[in-house]
Amino acid sequence: MTDAQQWTRRTVVRAGGAVAAGTALAGCISGGDGGSDGSGDGESYSVSMPPVGEVEFEGVPETWVANNGSWADMGVALGRDPPEALWMPSRYHTRYYDEIPDVSVDGDSIDALYEDGDGVDKEKFYDHDADVHAIDPNFLQNRYDGWEESDIEDVAGVGPFFGNSIFSREYDWHDYEYLTLYEAFEKVSQVFREEERYEAFAELHDEFQSTLEDVVPPEEERPAVAVLWPNGDGTFLPYVINEGTSFKQWRDLGVRDALAESDVEDFHSSRGQIDYETLLEVDPDVILCRGNEDASAEEFQESVVANMEADAAGSELTAVQNGDVYRGGPLYQGPITNLVVTQRAAEQVYGVDEQLFDPQAVSDIVNGDA
């Protein structure tokens, strides 16, 4: 727990008056634990999410900004335009949409909220004048210096906050309920009044999960994988697979976590790194490298894998010798992204060669043709 104040339901209630007086979109915010009790078009409705409680809307949001690619992908899945701004647009990997017919996003058109050395300037939020901010306010206060409760209240006067830091479960300040990817997705669908699209995706996802059961081998035959972030200097940030949404594809595929079976501490908890010597002690069957999602498979082989092969210690790793070093997936994934990266993950670790979901069905939902 840090010294920064948690964005609790009490502080949401206090910000509610500013929202009611300052915008036409968000009528008020009250402290409640209930779900959506929305009504028809043109009437106010409310949706709840921890930690912000129950947020009341006077109309469907049109403009929005978001924390990361998880939320951006949810909006796209619901047929919305992408957010005007993201914390770091460079980590919203829009090339995944190449796998889905008639769905594309111009990532270059999305503004960055975060700037190296300067953090996040509150003026950025005023410039975008968004109807809703799909951001966990506690992330703003605890992840970077310079944001106080009063800053959160000021921005909430432009448009309410509606988010939860679901991608990781390792932050000590996140002592409120986490949501799964589809729990968060459902709440976003209620905000945008796109519940039917959500239900169609949920059905498609359930079918996909059933298909995965048929391709996952018995536990004793599954490889031990290590999720790493290469620093480019022979060191790596180690990521232990947890319940955060960024690991969903690996949990769904039931892989063994080589780091969890070792003494290596997770990067989120230790902020530490490991070198080739430590990695050789673990010697995973498969190495999954984060931070390379903008690279094609060929580019990844020519850069990251080639460097590992050229290193005296790295070349001794079982995964390097067997050609089992792959891109490890994004930090942030939404419903579309998850389908694409899980398909790729199944091909990587289990040698799956059939298509496990229908890309055209995804397209039909996004484009309102389902």
Secondary structure, DSSP 8 states (H G I E B T S, - for coil): --SS----HHHHHHHHHHHHHH-SS--EEE---------STTS-EEEEETTTEEEEESS---SEEESSHHHHHHHHHTT----SEES-GGGS-GGGGGGSTT----GGGSEESEETTTEE-HHHHHHHT-SEEES-HHHHHHHSTT--HHHHHHHHTTS-B-----S-S--TT--S----HHHHHHHHHHHTT-HHHHHHHHHHHHHHHHHHHHHS--GGGS-EEEEEEE-SSSEEEEE---SSGGGHHHHHTT-EETTTTSS---HHHH---EEHHHHHHH--SEEEE-S-TTS-HHHHIIIIIHHHHHSTTGGGSHHHHTT-EEE---S---HHHHHHHHHHHHHHHH---S--S-HHHHHHHHTT--
